[in-house]
């Protein structure tokens, strides 16, 4: 009797600790483990990137800290290009009309913010194409470099975070406070 009560209480306690399972867009299958963690991280960093891109005034999108360094708009487009390219190593299609040259040719704030939204969704979707069994599978990336599919996903996250940090510095230098750090 005591054991059954203990197991019932343990079951109830653990029920509240089940990690959030986020289904991929358009799918009923819940994600779990690394996939769910990856998607949650993409959602978090992606929201900050988009919120900051929206907060930056359009007239600052051409601002750069020094000659030869990416401008505000170029940084966001660099993230867009990366979130298009890296998932392609996992078998996803690249985003239509996005290339390295897009960093220099797409300069309109509204267009950049919209492409950033699509790129974050693309990075998020990459978490759904990799199964637990595939995480250790090696894929060819740039040149002949081989990475595991897990490493590709980790690189997507690291890259997004790297340029979020850069974008925060750009914003603060231009007098823009990141929306999530404003106090009431």
C-alpha positions as CSV (number, residue, x, y, z in Angstrom):
1,X,0.0,0.0,0.0
2,X,2.8,2.4,0.9
3,X,4.6,1.7,-2.3
4,X,1.5,2.3,-4.4
5,X,0.9,5.6,-2.7
6,X,4.5,6.6,-3.2
7,X,4.4,5.8,-6.9
8,X,1.1,7.7,-7.3
9,X,2.6,10.8,-5.6
10,X,5.8,10.4,-7.6
11,X,3.8,10.2,-10.8
12,X,1.9,13.3,-9.9
13,X,5.1,15.2,-9.0
14,X,6.8,14.2,-12.2
15,X,3.8,15.1,-14.4
16,X,4.5,18.7,-13.6
17,X,8.1,18.4,-14.7
18,X,7.6,17.0,-18.2
19,X,9.4,19.4,-20.6
20,X,7.3,21.5,-22.8
21,X,6.7,19.8,-26.1
22,X,6.5,22.1,-29.1
23,X,5.0,20.6,-32.2
24,X,6.6,21.7,-35.5
25,X,4.5,24.1,-37.5
26,X,1.9,22.2,-39.4
27,X,2.5,18.9,-37.6
28,X,0.7,17.1,-34.9
29,X,3.8,15.2,-33.7
30,X,5.2,16.8,-30.5
31,X,8.9,17.4,-30.2
32,X,10.9,16.2,-27.3
33,X,14.5,16.1,-26.0
34,X,17.0,18.0,-28.0
35,X,14.5,19.0,-30.7
36,X,12.2,20.7,-28.2
37,X,15.1,22.4,-26.5
38,X,16.4,23.6,-29.9
39,X,13.0,25.0,-30.9
40,X,12.6,26.8,-27.6
41,X,16.0,28.4,-28.0
42,X,15.3,29.5,-31.6
43,X,12.0,30.9,-30.5
44,X,13.7,32.9,-27.7
45,X,16.7,34.3,-29.7
46,X,14.5,34.8,-32.8
47,X,12.0,36.9,-30.9
48,X,14.7,39.1,-29.5
49,X,16.3,39.6,-33.0
50,X,12.9,40.5,-34.5
51,X,12.0,42.8,-31.6
52,X,15.3,44.6,-31.8
53,X,15.1,44.8,-35.6
54,X,11.6,46.4,-35.3
55,X,12.9,48.8,-32.5
56,X,15.8,50.1,-34.6
57,X,14.7,53.2,-36.6
58,X,14.8,52.7,-40.4
59,X,17.3,55.5,-40.8
60,X,19.8,53.6,-38.7
61,X,19.7,50.4,-40.9
62,X,22.7,51.8,-42.9
63,X,24.7,52.7,-39.8
64,X,28.0,50.8,-39.4
65,X,30.5,51.2,-36.6
66,X,33.4,51.6,-39.0
67,X,34.1,51.3,-42.7
68,X,34.1,47.7,-44.0
69,X,32.0,46.5,-41.0
70,X,28.5,45.2,-41.6
71,X,25.7,47.8,-41.1
72,X,22.7,47.2,-39.0
73,X,20.7,46.0,-42.0
74,X,23.5,43.9,-43.3
75,X,23.8,42.1,-39.9
76,X,20.1,41.2,-40.0
77,X,20.4,40.0,-43.6
78,X,23.5,38.0,-42.7
79,X,21.3,36.2,-40.1
80,X,18.7,35.6,-42.8
81,X,21.2,34.2,-45.2
82,X,22.7,31.9,-42.5
83,X,19.2,30.7,-41.4
84,X,18.6,29.8,-45.0
85,X,21.9,28.1,-45.7
86,X,22.6,26.1,-42.6
87,X,19.2,24.2,-42.6
88,X,19.9,23.3,-46.3
89,X,22.7,21.0,-45.0
90,X,19.9,19.1,-43.3
91,X,18.0,18.7,-46.6
92,X,15.7,21.7,-46.3
93,X,15.3,24.0,-49.3
94,X,17.0,27.4,-49.2
95,X,14.8,30.4,-48.8
96,X,13.7,31.9,-52.1
97,X,15.8,34.8,-53.3
98,X,18.3,34.8,-50.4
99,X,22.0,34.7,-51.0
100,X,25.2,36.2,-49.7
101,X,24.6,39.2,-52.0
102,X,21.3,39.8,-50.2
103,X,23.2,41.4,-47.4
104,X,24.2,44.3,-49.7
105,X,21.1,44.5,-51.9
106,X,18.2,44.3,-49.5
107,X,18.2,47.5,-47.4
108,X,14.5,48.3,-46.7
109,X,13.7,47.9,-43.0
110,X,10.2,46.4,-43.6
111,X,11.5,43.9,-46.0
112,X,14.5,42.9,-43.8
113,X,12.2,42.5,-40.7
114,X,9.8,40.3,-42.8
115,X,12.7,38.2,-44.1
116,X,14.1,37.9,-40.6
117,X,10.7,36.5,-39.4
118,X,10.8,33.9,-42.3
119,X,14.4,33.0,-41.5
120,X,13.6,32.4,-37.8
121,X,10.7,30.2,-38.8
122,X,13.1,28.4,-41.2
123,X,15.6,27.9,-38.4
124,X,12.8,26.6,-36.2
125,X,11.6,24.2,-38.8
126,X,15.1,22.7,-39.0
127,X,14.6,21.3,-35.5
128,X,11.7,19.2,-36.8
129,X,13.6,17.6,-39.7
130,X,16.2,16.1,-37.5
131,X,15.1,13.1,-35.6
132,X,16.9,11.8,-32.4
133,X,18.3,9.0,-34.6
134,X,19.7,11.6,-37.0
135,X,21.5,13.8,-34.5
136,X,24.8,11.9,-34.8
137,X,24.5,11.5,-38.6
138,X,27.3,13.3,-40.4
139,X,26.5,15.7,-43.3
140,X,28.6,17.7,-45.7
141,X,28.6,21.4,-45.1
142,X,30.8,24.1,-46.4
143,X,33.3,22.6,-48.8
144,X,34.1,19.1,-47.6
145,X,33.6,19.9,-43.9
146,X,31.5,17.3,-42.2
147,X,29.4,18.0,-39.1
148,X,26.8,16.0,-37.2
149,X,23.2,17.2,-37.7
150,X,23.3,18.2,-34.0
151,X,26.3,20.4,-34.7
152,X,24.5,22.1,-37.6
153,X,21.6,22.9,-35.2
154,X,24.0,24.2,-32.6
155,X,25.7,26.4,-35.1
156,X,22.4,27.9,-36.1
157,X,21.8,28.8,-32.5
158,X,25.3,30.1,-31.8
159,X,25.2,32.2,-34.9
160,X,21.9,33.8,-34.1
161,X,23.1,34.5,-30.5
162,X,26.4,36.0,-31.8
163,X,24.6,38.4,-34.1
164,X,22.0,39.2,-31.4
165,X,24.9,40.4,-29.2
166,X,26.3,42.4,-32.1
167,X,22.8,43.9,-32.8
168,X,22.4,44.9,-29.1
169,X,25.7,46.7,-29.2
170,X,24.7,48.5,-32.4
171,X,21.3,49.4,-30.9
172,X,22.7,50.8,-27.7
173,X,25.4,52.8,-29.6
174,X,22.5,54.4,-31.5
175,X,20.5,55.1,-28.4
176,X,18.0,52.2,-28.8
177,X,17.3,50.1,-25.7
178,X,16.4,46.5,-26.4
179,X,12.6,46.2,-25.8
180,X,13.0,43.2,-23.4
181,X,15.3,45.2,-21.1
182,X,13.2,48.3,-20.7
183,X,11.9,48.9,-17.2
184,X,8.5,50.1,-16.4
